[in-house]
Amino acid sequence: MLIRKLGRDRMKGLCFAGLMISLLGFPIFTSARAPAKPASVDMAMEKAHAPQKTDDPGKLRTYYIAADEVNWNYMPKPKVYLLNGEHEVNPVPQARSNTYRKAVYHEYTDATFTSLKTRAPQWEHMGLLGPVIRAEVGDTIKVVFKNNTDMNVSMHAHGLLYDKQSEGAYYGEGPGLAPDGANKGDAVHKGEMFTYTWTVPERAGPGPMDPSSILWMYHSHFNESRDMNSGLFGPIIISRKGSTRPDGTPKDVDREFIVAFANFDEMSSGYFMRNIVGDQKYPVSIISDPNFVKTLEYYTMNGFIRGTMPLLTMKKGERVRWYLMANSNEDDVHAPHWHGQTVLSNSMRTDMLSLGPMMMMVADMVPDNPGTWLFHCHVGEHLDNGMYALFKVTE
């Protein structure tokens, strides 16, 4: 078993190294220099994607979001059949339930936080993820946040511009220094509220090689590992200025999907003792068994396992944009793969992508092959443990 484990760890290391090499674009297989592009090409690209000079200050986009406690079922309906490979873990009593106490970001209609905003049917597949936050370059995002959980939590945005008050990350700024208690947004206590202000400069929007919209992420960063394994993260979609419809969706896209390839380690959740010892009635003596601990890892897509994520549907010929991201655990090295179709990502044609922990990617698809198809992580252990879903292309 030790040899197999070492082999698996070595493979993870090689996969992650390969991901970094592909992102950095190191020429590891050849020393030949690529032909230089004419200066006029670079100048044209720079001009095309230069910040737009305008007196328009952009829109103020306000969201009312709370961290709420919920009971979440990772497999809410019968699983989709798929053969599983062999497992290294010896048989142990399995968790008595797939339902766990979690913390989830929910959107509300106003600052009273008395009425949940209904999630549209096309976004039901988002499952555990928090609401979509949208903006264009030049806009300002204001999030009125309330903590309805028993933990200190926060909201931290990737990619956007903010001051220290709106960073939402709890840490000291030097050796031996305690976190600054004046930054209330870094640790929002139970029942308290805080308003985050994030702006969207050009450097937070799509770059020269990006499509019209890109993905960032927000998550709680008080105790990041605990908070994210408890369920607190969601998507931010930023579009080029003037490129969206009134509802914020990109004009050049017919349909969007957001999928988080997320390993949830219930051992690291803020609700671990309540879930396992309290609700599921396991004795404390068993929770230190490494094999039992392994059963508390859920390899999910948006918090769903074994094909139970709501069916993703689209029509042949539609312009479909996929926003993909990963959770923050060591095992969150993923290889998303679509059956039956291909996508464009980073201007390259492929049917599989590479995601490391906390990575965010965008892929565009024009489906041409009707049918019901598998969408899954191609890491064997993840697939065996249920990281797969279905999508359907109709005529």
ROTIVEX-111030 format. One line per field, with one value per residue (C-alpha): chain; residue number from 1; x, y, z. Coordinates in steps of 0.02 Angstrom, whole numbers. Layout:
<atoms>
ch = (A / ...)
i = (NUM / ...)
X = (X / ...)
Y = (Y / ...)
Z = (Z / ...)
</atoms>
This chain:
<atoms>
ch = (A / A / A / A / A / A / A / A / A / A / A / A / A / A / A / A / A / A / A / A / A / A / A / A / A / A / A / A / A / A / A / A / A / A / A / A / A / A / A / A / A / A / A / A / A / A / A / A / A / A / A / A / A / A / A / A / A / A / A / A / A / A / A / A / A / A / A / A / A / A / A / A / A / A / A / A / A / A / A / A / A / A / A / A / A / A / A / A / A / A / A / A / A / A / A / A / A / A / A / A / A / A / A / A / A / A / A / A / A / A / A / A / A / A / A / A / A / A / A / A / A / A / A / A / A / A / A / A / A / A / A / A / A / A / A / A / A / A / A / A / A / A / A / A / A / A / A / A / A / A / A / A / A / A / A / A / A / A / A / A / A / A / A / A / A / A / A / A / A / A / A / A / A / A / A / A / A / A / A / A / A / A / A / A / A / A / A / A / A / A / A / A / A / A / A / A / A / A / A / A / A / A / A / A / A / A / A / A / A / A / A / A / A / A / A / A / A / A / A / A / A / A / A / A / A / A / A / A / A / A / A / A / A / A / A / A / A / A / A / A / A / A / A / A / A / A / A / A / A / A / A / A / A / A / A / A / A / A / A / A / A / A / A / A / A / A / A / A / A / A / A / A / A / A / A / A / A / A / A / A / A / A / A / A / A / A / A / A / A / A / A / A / A / A / A / A / A / A / A / A / A / A / A / A / A / A / A / A / A / A / A / A / A / A / A / A / A / A / A / A / A / A / A / A / A / A / A / A / A / A / A / A / A / A / A / A / A / A / A / A / A / A / A / A / A / A / A / A / A / A / A / A / A / A / A / A / A / A / A / A / A / A / A / A / A / A / A / A / A / A / A / A / A / A / A / A / A / A / A / A / A / A / A / A / A / A / A / A / A / A / A / A / A / A / A)
i = (1 / 2 / 3 / 4 / 5 / 6 / 7 / 8 / 9 / 10 / 11 / 12 / 13 / 14 / 15 / 16 / 17 / 18 / 19 / 20 / 21 / 22 / 23 / 24 / 25 / 26 / 27 / 28 / 29 / 30 / 31 / 32 / 33 / 34 / 35 / 36 / 37 / 38 / 39 / 40 / 41 / 42 / 43 / 44 / 45 / 46 / 47 / 48 / 49 / 50 / 51 / 52 / 53 / 54 / 55 / 56 / 57 / 58 / 59 / 60 / 61 / 62 / 63 / 64 / 65 / 66 / 67 / 68 / 69 / 70 / 71 / 72 / 73 / 74 / 75 / 76 / 77 / 78 / 79 / 80 / 81 / 82 / 83 / 84 / 85 / 86 / 87 / 88 / 89 / 90 / 91 / 92 / 93 / 94 / 95 / 96 / 97 / 98 / 99 / 100 / 101 / 102 / 103 / 104 / 105 / 106 / 107 / 108 / 109 / 110 / 111 / 112 / 113 / 114 / 115 / 116 / 117 / 118 / 119 / 120 / 121 / 122 / 123 / 124 / 125 / 126 / 127 / 128 / 129 / 130 / 131 / 132 / 133 / 134 / 135 / 136 / 137 / 138 / 139 / 140 / 141 / 142 / 143 / 144 / 145 / 146 / 147 / 148 / 149 / 150 / 151 / 152 / 153 / 154 / 155 / 156 / 157 / 158 / 159 / 160 / 161 / 162 / 163 / 164 / 165 / 166 / 167 / 168 / 169 / 170 / 171 / 172 / 173 / 174 / 175 / 176 / 177 / 178 / 179 / 180 / 181 / 182 / 183 / 184 / 185 / 186 / 187 / 188 / 189 / 190 / 191 / 192 / 193 / 194 / 195 / 196 / 197 / 198 / 199 / 200 / 201 / 202 / 203 / 204 / 205 / 206 / 207 / 208 / 209 / 210 / 211 / 212 / 213 / 214 / 215 / 216 / 217 / 218 / 219 / 220 / 221 / 222 / 223 / 224 / 225 / 226 / 227 / 228 / 229 / 230 / 231 / 232 / 233 / 234 / 235 / 236 / 237 / 238 / 239 / 240 / 241 / 242 / 243 / 244 / 245 / 246 / 247 / 248 / 249 / 250 / 251 / 252 / 253 / 254 / 255 / 256 / 257 / 258 / 259 / 260 / 261 / 262 / 263 / 264 / 265 / 266 / 267 / 268 / 269 / 270 / 271 / 272 / 273 / 274 / 275 / 276 / 277 / 278 / 279 / 280 / 281 / 282 / 283 / 284 / 285 / 286 / 287 / 288 / 289 / 290 / 291 / 292 / 293 / 294 / 295 / 296 / 297 / 298 / 299 / 300 / 301 / 302 / 303 / 304 / 305 / 306 / 307 / 308 / 309 / 310 / 311 / 312 / 313 / 314 / 315 / 316 / 317 / 318 / 319 / 320 / 321 / 322 / 323 / 324 / 325 / 326 / 327 / 328 / 329 / 330 / 331 / 332 / 333 / 334 / 335 / 336 / 337 / 338 / 339 / 340 / 341 / 342 / 343 / 344 / 345 / 346 / 347 / 348 / 349 / 350 / 351 / 352 / 353 / 354 / 355 / 356 / 357 / 358 / 359 / 360 / 361 / 362 / 363 / 364 / 365 / 366 / 367 / 368 / 369 / 370 / 371 / 372 / 373 / 374 / 375 / 376 / 377 / 378 / 379 / 380 / 381 / 382 / 383 / 384 / 385 / 386 / 387 / 388 / 389 / 390 / 391 / 392 / 393 / 394 / 395)
X = (0 / 145 / 218 / 51 / 30 / 203 / 164 / 1 / 86 / 222 / 88 / 0 / 165 / 197 / 19 / 38 / 210 / 138 / -1 / 123 / 231 / 81 / 25 / 197 / 227 / 405 / 477 / 532 / 534 / 627 / 756 / 700 / 640 / 465 / 457 / 442 / 277 / 283 / 281 / 124 / 31 / 78 / 31 / -137 / -175 / -123 / -234 / -381 / -375 / -317 / -424 / -569 / -562 / -735 / -820 / -941 / -903 / -982 / -1124 / -1141 / -1196 / -1263 / -1285 / -1360 / -1276 / -1282 / -1188 / -1324 / -1319 / -1403 / -1417 / -1337 / -1359 / -1215 / -1320 / -1501 / -1566 / -1516 / -1342 / -1300 / -1222 / -1035 / -911 / -786 / -604 / -518 / -489 / -339 / -444 / -490 / -676 / -735 / -906 / -964 / -1038 / -1219 / -1281 / -1231 / -1313 / -1203 / -1222 / -1140 / -1122 / -1178 / -1186 / -1365 / -1427 / -1568 / -1679 / -1628 / -1534 / -1671 / -1615 / -1792 / -1826 / -1713 / -1688 / -1751 / -1617 / -1668 / -1696 / -1544 / -1433 / -1499 / -1345 / -1239 / -1290 / -1183 / -1103 / -1146 / -1239 / -1160 / -1087 / -1077 / -998 / -915 / -746 / -768 / -907 / -909 / -976 / -1051 / -1090 / -1196 / -1150 / -1230 / -1162 / -1300 / -1181 / -1104 / -928 / -829 / -826 / -794 / -799 / -635 / -634 / -502 / -446 / -543 / -477 / -511 / -440 / -390 / -563 / -638 / -502 / -597 / -440 / -388 / -199 / -62 / 43 / 210 / 298 / 217 / 83 / -99 / -227 / -294 / -457 / -511 / -536 / -710 / -732 / -593 / -694 / -881 / -956 / -1119 / -1267 / -1161 / -1159 / -1022 / -1021 / -880 / -835 / -740 / -700 / -668 / -519 / -455 / -332 / -479 / -566 / -533 / -357 / -303 / -320 / -477 / -657 / -781 / -804 / -692 / -712 / -650 / -698 / -753 / -740 / -725 / -546 / -561 / -502 / -491 / -475 / -611 / -726 / -712 / -733 / -887 / -953 / -919 / -868 / -947 / -916 / -882 / -903 / -821 / -856 / -780 / -861 / -1015 / -1017 / -1166 / -1355 / -1464 / -1460 / -1269 / -1242 / -1120 / -1202 / -1096 / -1150 / -1315 / -1294 / -1178 / -1131 / -1029 / -949 / -835 / -732 / -727 / -661 / -748 / -651 / -781 / -641 / -588 / -764 / -815 / -960 / -858 / -898 / -1080 / -1098 / -1001 / -1013 / -1175 / -1290 / -1215 / -1179 / -1006 / -899 / -749 / -636 / -667 / -639 / -450 / -448 / -364 / -475 / -631 / -566 / -551 / -739 / -767 / -695 / -826 / -768 / -905 / -959 / -1046 / -1077 / -1156 / -1083 / -1113 / -1211 / -1341 / -1304 / -1455 / -1440 / -1349 / -1447 / -1405 / -1449 / -1342 / -1255 / -1277 / -1132 / -1101 / -979 / -913 / -839 / -736 / -651 / -580 / -582 / -427 / -379 / -223 / -329 / -406 / -298 / -426 / -441 / -615 / -664 / -815 / -873 / -938 / -888 / -736 / -704 / -591 / -490 / -345 / -370 / -332 / -446 / -465 / -587 / -496 / -424 / -310 / -365 / -256 / -317 / -414 / -388 / -519 / -540 / -659 / -699 / -814 / -911 / -1021 / -1101 / -1121 / -1156 / -1331 / -1351 / -1327 / -1143 / -1028 / -935 / -810 / -640 / -514 / -412 / -451 / -479 / -593 / -697 / -710 / -774 / -912 / -843 / -951 / -1109 / -1213 / -1249 / -1371 / -1365 / -1530 / -1565)
Y = (0 / 117 / 95 / 131 / 285 / 349 / 319 / 414 / 560 / 562 / 565 / 711 / 802 / 771 / 825 / 987 / 1019 / 991 / 1113 / 1246 / 1217 / 1230 / 1392 / 1469 / 1411 / 1344 / 1270 / 1104 / 1000 / 1112 / 1249 / 1322 / 1500 / 1538 / 1660 / 1838 / 1926 / 2088 / 2240 / 2298 / 2143 / 2177 / 2361 / 2314 / 2193 / 2321 / 2453 / 2334 / 2289 / 2453 / 2527 / 2623 / 2809 / 2860 / 2976 / 2835 / 2794 / 2623 / 2548 / 2517 / 2336 / 2294 / 2117 / 2059 / 1897 / 1798 / 1646 / 1524 / 1351 / 1212 / 1024 / 971 / 801 / 759 / 626 / 688 / 559 / 387 / 386 / 371 / 201 / 199 / 59 / 99 / 48 / -38 / 58 / 59 / 96 / -57 / -83 / 17 / 72 / 202 / 365 / 332 / 475 / 584 / 732 / 854 / 1021 / 1152 / 1340 / 1414 / 1590 / 1638 / 1794 / 1898 / 2033 / 2174 / 2222 / 2155 / 1978 / 1915 / 1857 / 1741 / 1785 / 1640 / 1550 / 1539 / 1362 / 1375 / 1395 / 1250 / 1150 / 1270 / 1173 / 1224 / 1372 / 1548 / 1666 / 1733 / 1907 / 1998 / 2160 / 2245 / 2329 / 2501 / 2448 / 2447 / 2298 / 2323 / 2167 / 2190 / 2034 / 1953 / 1805 / 1687 / 1546 / 1502 / 1535 / 1691 / 1704 / 1831 / 1864 / 1879 / 1916 / 1857 / 1974 / 2130 / 2291 / 2327 / 2417 / 2332 / 2354 / 2250 / 2117 / 1990 / 1894 / 1871 / 1878 / 1977 / 2094 / 2048 / 1922 / 1920 / 2043 / 2005 / 2036 / 2213 / 2210 / 2371 / 2274 / 2211 / 2128 / 2003 / 1919 / 1946 / 1876 / 1781 / 1893 / 2040 / 2130 / 2209 / 2296 / 2252 / 2368 / 2297 / 2391 / 2319 / 2403 / 2349 / 2226 / 2132 / 2107 / 1996 / 2004 / 2007 / 1818 / 1800 / 1787 / 1925 / 1866 / 1782 / 1696 / 1747 / 1673 / 1734 / 1635 / 1650 / 1684 / 1693 / 1512 / 1469 / 1280 / 1261 / 1387 / 1318 / 1138 / 1199 / 1261 / 1449 / 1496 / 1560 / 1635 / 1811 / 1841 / 1997 / 2054 / 2184 / 2354 / 2366 / 2180 / 2123 / 2118 / 2207 / 2050 / 2052 / 1901 / 1915 / 1961 / 1837 / 1686 / 1590 / 1484 / 1479 / 1343 / 1359 / 1202 / 1185 / 1026 / 1022 / 894 / 925 / 856 / 840 / 810 / 992 / 1064 / 1180 / 1061 / 900 / 854 / 902 / 798 / 641 / 623 / 719 / 686 / 522 / 452 / 383 / 353 / 466 / 311 / 279 / 453 / 437 / 283 / 342 / 227 / 300 / 476 / 435 / 401 / 581 / 652 / 693 / 717 / 829 / 940 / 1089 / 981 / 835 / 661 / 513 / 600 / 683 / 861 / 928 / 886 / 1021 / 1049 / 1145 / 1148 / 1100 / 1254 / 1363 / 1466 / 1388 / 1458 / 1349 / 1429 / 1302 / 1315 / 1206 / 1197 / 1224 / 1050 / 952 / 830 / 972 / 935 / 897 / 855 / 907 / 808 / 820 / 669 / 695 / 878 / 993 / 1166 / 1315 / 1373 / 1495 / 1493 / 1307 / 1164 / 1025 / 911 / 912 / 1046 / 1053 / 1131 / 1151 / 1206 / 1371 / 1383 / 1466 / 1436 / 1476 / 1364 / 1398 / 1259 / 1253 / 1080 / 984 / 807 / 778 / 655 / 634 / 639 / 615 / 762 / 711 / 727 / 612 / 584 / 401 / 411 / 561 / 475 / 316 / 419 / 504 / 661 / 648 / 723 / 720 / 850 / 840 / 915 / 925 / 961)
Z = (0 / 43 / -131 / -212 / -103 / -148 / -330 / -315 / -226 / -361 / -495 / -410 / -404 / -588 / -633 / -535 / -610 / -783 / -745 / -693 / -847 / -962 / -879 / -887 / -1064 / -1036 / -1199 / -1120 / -1278 / -1398 / -1394 / -1559 / -1546 / -1608 / -1755 / -1693 / -1723 / -1821 / -1708 / -1795 / -1732 / -1551 / -1570 / -1646 / -1504 / -1374 / -1452 / -1467 / -1282 / -1209 / -1069 / -1141 / -1107 / -1052 / -930 / -884 / -700 / -717 / -620 / -434 / -416 / -244 / -175 / -11 / 39 / 201 / 264 / 317 / 395 / 295 / 294 / 130 / 46 / -70 / -159 / -157 / -282 / -349 / -423 / -608 / -637 / -675 / -645 / -509 / -498 / -353 / -192 / -76 / 77 / 179 / 212 / 363 / 422 / 298 / 354 / 399 / 292 / 145 / 231 / 327 / 412 / 298 / 284 / 118 / 45 / 0 / -90 / -14 / -88 / 30 / 188 / 303 / 257 / 278 / 99 / 0 / -182 / -287 / -386 / -570 / -640 / -756 / -602 / -498 / -549 / -443 / -287 / -137 / -226 / -174 / -291 / -451 / -429 / -597 / -654 / -802 / -805 / -726 / -607 / -417 / -320 / -148 / -46 / 109 / 207 / 359 / 457 / 512 / 561 / 729 / 662 / 623 / 433 / 296 / 108 / 12 / -175 / -299 / -438 / -388 / -311 / -127 / 25 / 187 / 259 / 119 / 103 / 208 / 262 / 443 / 468 / 554 / 447 / 523 / 637 / 808 / 758 / 792 / 655 / 652 / 748 / 662 / 499 / 542 / 372 / 411 / 548 / 543 / 703 / 720 / 687 / 629 / 461 / 357 / 188 / 68 / -75 / -223 / -384 / -557 / -643 / -813 / -734 / -656 / -823 / -974 / -1043 / -1227 / -1248 / -1141 / -1201 / -1162 / -982 / -854 / -687 / -516 / -348 / -178 / -17 / 171 / 227 / 416 / 431 / 247 / 252 / 382 / 298 / 122 / 178 / 270 / 100 / 91 / -86 / -246 / -420 / -486 / -673 / -745 / -923 / -1039 / -1028 / -1138 / -1179 / -1076 / -1084 / -954 / -844 / -844 / -956 / -1104 / -1269 / -1367 / -1261 / -1268 / -1112 / -960 / -836 / -677 / -606 / -455 / -449 / -261 / -139 / 28 / 176 / 314 / 439 / 409 / 413 / 554 / 585 / 598 / 778 / 758 / 600 / 645 / 833 / 857 / 709 / 644 / 817 / 784 / 939 / 960 / 956 / 771 / 703 / 717 / 603 / 439 / 337 / 417 / 388 / 202 / 196 / 250 / 87 / -43 / -224 / -290 / -432 / -351 / -198 / -294 / -316 / -431 / -568 / -455 / -509 / -606 / -791 / -891 / -1052 / -1209 / -1394 / -1541 / -1611 / -1457 / -1392 / -1222 / -1095 / -953 / -797 / -698 / -529 / -390 / -201 / -95 / -33 / -79 / -180 / -281 / -433 / -568 / -752 / -813 / -969 / -1084 / -1183 / -1359 / -1379 / -1382 / -1310 / -1339 / -1189 / -1197 / -1386 / -1390 / -1443 / -1315 / -1227 / -1059 / -946 / -794 / -629 / -476 / -304 / -314 / -502 / -612 / -800 / -942 / -1091 / -1240 / -1326 / -1480 / -1459 / -1622 / -1562 / -1490 / -1348 / -1161 / -1116 / -967 / -890 / -757 / -676 / -761 / -603 / -570 / -382 / -404 / -538 / -434 / -288 / -386 / -470 / -625 / -698 / -858 / -990 / -1135 / -1309 / -1402 / -1585)
</atoms>
